């Protein structure tokens, strides 16, 4: 059974952190990710700018199944979506259009440094509010490019807050494999 999901939906609703999600430490610490998003690397040029097809595998998820955040690994065959990357002299921005998010709310772009060796770390911290929703999302993507037309990485995101009167402090981790699309 094949599932085709849009990368933006996962970015808007996926989640992960190290053990002890409630702890303010580690790679998904609010201040750490906020500082990361404002950092510039040493890469030059715009060679990775473009549209990318992203395939991913859920490697862990601690969120309740009824929150539409976790994808049951037993059901996944091929999970894929699309992202737009914009590179400019040491800064990388990863985004997806709002129409690709199945109406799950505003999408915060991930931004951060890319270095000359092709390694990058991008992140964002954002809040979402609605009738029965009050969520803080902390997300980051760490990866590396293999030339100009492929990259791999680990996407991690944490959610804190309330969804339909259910308190959440949970996370998901995805292994990504991406190729440039024409």
Buried (B, 14 or more C-beta within 10 A) or exposed (E): EEEEBBBBBBBBBBBBBBEEBEEEEBBBBEEBBEEBBEBBBEBEEEBBBBEBBBBBBBBBBBBEEEBEBBBEEEEBEEBBBBBBBBBBEBBBBBBBEEEBBEEBBEBBBBBBBBBEEBBBBBBBBBEBEEEEEBBBBBBBBBBBBEEEBEBEBBBBBBBBBEBEEEEBBBBBBBBBBBEBEE
